[in-house]
Amino acid sequence: MTITEVQVGELLRTKKIIVCCGAGGVGKTTTAAALSLAAARAGRRVLVLTIDPSKRLAETLGVSRNPPTPVAIPADRLAAAGIRAPASLDAWMLDPKLVADESVRRLTKNPADAERVLGNRIYQQLSAMVAGMHEYTAMEALHRLVSEGRYDLVVLDTPPSRHALDFLEAPRRLSKLIEGRAIQAFLPKADSIVTRAASKVIQKILGAVFGEEFATELVTFMSLFSSIFTALNMDVNTMRTFLSGPDVAFLLVTSPAPSTLAEAHFFQDKTRELQLPFKGFVLNRSRARNNDRRFPDETIFAPPASSEAKGALGKLQTLARTEQDAAVKDNTLLGELRVRAGSGATAIAIPELPQGADDMGTLITVADVLAAS
């Protein structure tokens, strides 16, 4: 079977959105940052949008965690990375609560209604606890940023979980919550005397059980937020359609560990199910690039080699053979991922970095590997 590969460097030059998915702890956020750095080094205006950044990564990029809006990487770091205007690199360590609050302010009819929603205890709990709210707010932020046309490329780092693609399902789940019969029963009714009376009875029962204040807050929240949600749902469903289009690429980040590979296979199947443009695997913490390392022999010593040196060499060679075996195994795995990726996609290995990727120099190294692929 002939496989036509797409190169990651090409994705960085041509796409408007790159979505990084994968299990937690595989270096997904670092990969997203390196992709963004590579695209900016290639001359594009780039934003990296992450929901769960590490403190050290934020420090490396020189930005604060959870600011209200995207912030530019400091000029000294841009210069060190070789990024020159008109290219740019911004980062947003996203706080879902801030995005949700901003969406409420943007979509309510007047500031007074917005403050009523934001001060409502039901909203405060919902924005922090409802499954999918974090993913939902990520979609909302992504939609707004792309609509504004401020960036050539947005790299989205999805939440670290088996359900990292749930942000695509968040509109459906929250829609069911708002439109469910149990919730609708609490909303003010105006269609008939019977339904209005039933609604009042339910509110009276709720007030008797939980207190009048809670019942009033629930009805207030539902009557205000249901209209806000309708507008949000339209925005995010539009974004979901866009994410299925040709300007978007989904990359799945994994490591050689069997558990994370299983996650990656799950994600790939999910992208196919949702008809999303899957473009490849990023095999992180891999030794597939170690094949060119020299195997140690006696030539590393100045002759004549002592018996102690020869003994040390034997131990070193044992370690080297272990490294060779790991390199062969990871190269085989990389080939399997390329086949699984199929035509129009790819698989690329990122070298194992024992010291991590928490400094700009290392991020640039990873960025160059990605750009050159």
Summary of the structure (lengths in Angstrom):
residues: 373
radius of gyration: 25.7
end to end distance: 21.6
largest distance: 103.9
contacts: 1192
relative contact order: 0.16
helix: 58%
strand: 12%
